[in-house]
Structures are given as C-alpha cells and as structure tokens.
Amino acid sequence: MSRIVKLHANKIEDVDEINAGDIYALFGIDCASGTTFIKNEKEKIISLNTMFVPDPVISVSLTPKNKNAIQNLQKAL
C-alpha cells in the first residue's frame, strides 16, 4: 500500500492507521470493494476476508401523486 486516506463527505485526510467503522481508501493495492483487511498481531500479516451483508428485512416504495410532488421528492432524496 502506498497511501491510506480517511474519507468524510468531500474531505480526504492522509492517515497511518484506520479503526473499525472508519471509511477509507487504499492506494497501490489491487482489491475489490467490500474487502476487509485484518491484521494478525502475532504473525504480523494482513489477510483479506469477504464481508457478509445480510439481505434487507424491510423495503419502502414511494410514489409521488403529481408532477410537483416528483420534483419535491427528487430534491429531498
């Protein structure tokens, strides 16, 4: 890895360490989106594990009543 950056909104910050729950990007490594990096302290290795993303348990569909409502919904989303 040549560079690790922490992402927040439209800001990018160079960092040396990432914690669980942080949103970040890696430069100089070939990996797919959704890859998890885990460092094993004893062996000093980094392994790649896939993420488990459960199926959604709820979904919502919105249908605007008229053209004006469509524009307002688009702005809100």
MODELLER restraints for C-alpha pairs under 7 A, 6 or more apart:
rsr = mdl.restraints
at = mdl.atoms
rsr.add(forms.Gaussian(group=physical.xy_distance, feature=features.Distance(at['CA:1:A'], at['CA:26:A']), mean=6.72, stdev=0.5))
rsr.add(forms.Gaussian(group=physical.xy_distance, feature=features.Distance(at['CA:1:A'], at['CA:27:A']), mean=5.94, stdev=0.5))
rsr.add(forms.Gaussian(group=physical.xy_distance, feature=features.Distance(at['CA:1:A'], at['CA:28:A']), mean=4.83, stdev=0.5))
rsr.add(forms.Gaussian(group=physical.xy_distance, feature=features.Distance(at['CA:1:A'], at['CA:29:A']), mean=5.54, stdev=0.5))
rsr.add(forms.Gaussian(group=physical.xy_distance, feature=features.Distance(at['CA:2:A'], at['CA:27:A']), mean=5.68, stdev=0.5))
rsr.add(forms.Gaussian(group=physical.xy_distance, feature=features.Distance(at['CA:2:A'], at['CA:28:A']), mean=5.14, stdev=0.5))
rsr.add(forms.Gaussian(group=physical.xy_distance, feature=features.Distance(at['CA:3:A'], at['CA:26:A']), mean=5.99, stdev=0.5))
rsr.add(forms.Gaussian(group=physical.xy_distance, feature=features.Distance(at['CA:3:A'], at['CA:27:A']), mean=5.09, stdev=0.5))
rsr.add(forms.Gaussian(group=physical.xy_distance, feature=features.Distance(at['CA:3:A'], at['CA:28:A']), mean=6.98, stdev=0.5))
rsr.add(forms.Gaussian(group=physical.xy_distance, feature=features.Distance(at['CA:4:A'], at['CA:14:A']), mean=6.06, stdev=0.5))
rsr.add(forms.Gaussian(group=physical.xy_distance, feature=features.Distance(at['CA:4:A'], at['CA:15:A']), mean=5.84, stdev=0.5))
rsr.add(forms.Gaussian(group=physical.xy_distance, feature=features.Distance(at['CA:4:A'], at['CA:16:A']), mean=6.64, stdev=0.5))
rsr.add(forms.Gaussian(group=physical.xy_distance, feature=features.Distance(at['CA:4:A'], at['CA:25:A']), mean=5.96, stdev=0.5))
rsr.add(forms.Gaussian(group=physical.xy_distance, feature=features.Distance(at['CA:4:A'], at['CA:26:A']), mean=4.84, stdev=0.5))
rsr.add(forms.Gaussian(group=physical.xy_distance, feature=features.Distance(at['CA:4:A'], at['CA:27:A']), mean=6.45, stdev=0.5))
rsr.add(forms.Gaussian(group=physical.xy_distance, feature=features.Distance(at['CA:5:A'], at['CA:12:A']), mean=6.12, stdev=0.5))
rsr.add(forms.Gaussian(group=physical.xy_distance, feature=features.Distance(at['CA:5:A'], at['CA:13:A']), mean=5.27, stdev=0.5))
rsr.add(forms.Gaussian(group=physical.xy_distance, feature=features.Distance(at['CA:5:A'], at['CA:14:A']), mean=4.43, stdev=0.5))
rsr.add(forms.Gaussian(group=physical.xy_distance, feature=features.Distance(at['CA:5:A'], at['CA:15:A']), mean=5.56, stdev=0.5))
rsr.add(forms.Gaussian(group=physical.xy_distance, feature=features.Distance(at['CA:5:A'], at['CA:24:A']), mean=5.57, stdev=0.5))
rsr.add(forms.Gaussian(group=physical.xy_distance, feature=features.Distance(at['CA:5:A'], at['CA:25:A']), mean=5.40, stdev=0.5))
rsr.add(forms.Gaussian(group=physical.xy_distance, feature=features.Distance(at['CA:5:A'], at['CA:26:A']), mean=6.62, stdev=0.5))
rsr.add(forms.Gaussian(group=physical.xy_distance, feature=features.Distance(at['CA:6:A'], at['CA:12:A']), mean=5.79, stdev=0.5))
rsr.add(forms.Gaussian(group=physical.xy_distance, feature=features.Distance(at['CA:6:A'], at['CA:13:A']), mean=5.15, stdev=0.5))
rsr.add(forms.Gaussian(group=physical.xy_distance, feature=features.Distance(at['CA:6:A'], at['CA:14:A']), mean=6.39, stdev=0.5))
rsr.add(forms.Gaussian(group=physical.xy_distance, feature=features.Distance(at['CA:6:A'], at['CA:15:A']), mean=6.55, stdev=0.5))
rsr.add(forms.Gaussian(group=physical.xy_distance, feature=features.Distance(at['CA:6:A'], at['CA:23:A']), mean=6.05, stdev=0.5))
rsr.add(forms.Gaussian(group=physical.xy_distance, feature=features.Distance(at['CA:6:A'], at['CA:24:A']), mean=4.32, stdev=0.5))
rsr.add(forms.Gaussian(group=physical.xy_distance, feature=features.Distance(at['CA:6:A'], at['CA:25:A']), mean=6.54, stdev=0.5))
rsr.add(forms.Gaussian(group=physical.xy_distance, feature=features.Distance(at['CA:7:A'], at['CA:13:A']), mean=6.66, stdev=0.5))
rsr.add(forms.Gaussian(group=physical.xy_distance, feature=features.Distance(at['CA:7:A'], at['CA:23:A']), mean=5.63, stdev=0.5))
rsr.add(forms.Gaussian(group=physical.xy_distance, feature=features.Distance(at['CA:7:A'], at['CA:24:A']), mean=5.23, stdev=0.5))
rsr.add(forms.Gaussian(group=physical.xy_distance, feature=features.Distance(at['CA:34:A'], at['CA:50:A']), mean=6.71, stdev=0.5))
rsr.add(forms.Gaussian(group=physical.xy_distance, feature=features.Distance(at['CA:34:A'], at['CA:51:A']), mean=6.05, stdev=0.5))
rsr.add(forms.Gaussian(group=physical.xy_distance, feature=features.Distance(at['CA:35:A'], at['CA:48:A']), mean=6.35, stdev=0.5))
rsr.add(forms.Gaussian(group=physical.xy_distance, feature=features.Distance(at['CA:35:A'], at['CA:49:A']), mean=6.16, stdev=0.5))
rsr.add(forms.Gaussian(group=physical.xy_distance, feature=features.Distance(at['CA:35:A'], at['CA:50:A']), mean=5.31, stdev=0.5))
rsr.add(forms.Gaussian(group=physical.xy_distance, feature=features.Distance(at['CA:35:A'], at['CA:51:A']), mean=6.42, stdev=0.5))
rsr.add(forms.Gaussian(group=physical.xy_distance, feature=features.Distance(at['CA:36:A'], at['CA:48:A']), mean=5.67, stdev=0.5))
rsr.add(forms.Gaussian(group=physical.xy_distance, feature=features.Distance(at['CA:36:A'], at['CA:49:A']), mean=5.22, stdev=0.5))
rsr.add(forms.Gaussian(group=physical.xy_distance, feature=features.Distance(at['CA:36:A'], at['CA:50:A']), mean=6.06, stdev=0.5))
rsr.add(forms.Gaussian(group=physical.xy_distance, feature=features.Distance(at['CA:36:A'], at['CA:51:A']), mean=6.46, stdev=0.5))
rsr.add(forms.Gaussian(group=physical.xy_distance, feature=features.Distance(at['CA:37:A'], at['CA:46:A']), mean=6.29, stdev=0.5))
rsr.add(forms.Gaussian(group=physical.xy_distance, feature=features.Distance(at['CA:37:A'], at['CA:47:A']), mean=5.87, stdev=0.5))
rsr.add(forms.Gaussian(group=physical.xy_distance, feature=features.Distance(at['CA:37:A'], at['CA:48:A']), mean=5.19, stdev=0.5))
rsr.add(forms.Gaussian(group=physical.xy_distance, feature=features.Distance(at['CA:37:A'], at['CA:49:A']), mean=6.71, stdev=0.5))
rsr.add(forms.Gaussian(group=physical.xy_distance, feature=features.Distance(at['CA:38:A'], at['CA:46:A']), mean=5.47, stdev=0.5))
rsr.add(forms.Gaussian(group=physical.xy_distance, feature=features.Distance(at['CA:38:A'], at['CA:47:A']), mean=5.58, stdev=0.5))
rsr.add(forms.Gaussian(group=physical.xy_distance, feature=features.Distance(at['CA:38:A'], at['CA:48:A']), mean=6.83, stdev=0.5))
rsr.add(forms.Gaussian(group=physical.xy_distance, feature=features.Distance(at['CA:39:A'], at['CA:45:A']), mean=5.66, stdev=0.5))
rsr.add(forms.Gaussian(group=physical.xy_distance, feature=features.Distance(at['CA:39:A'], at['CA:46:A']), mean=4.54, stdev=0.5))
rsr.add(forms.Gaussian(group=physical.xy_distance, feature=features.Distance(at['CA:39:A'], at['CA:47:A']), mean=6.77, stdev=0.5))
rsr.add(forms.Gaussian(group=physical.xy_distance, feature=features.Distance(at['CA:40:A'], at['CA:46:A']), mean=6.43, stdev=0.5))
rsr.add(forms.Gaussian(group=physical.xy_distance, feature=features.Distance(at['CA:64:A'], at['CA:70:A']), mean=5.40, stdev=0.5))
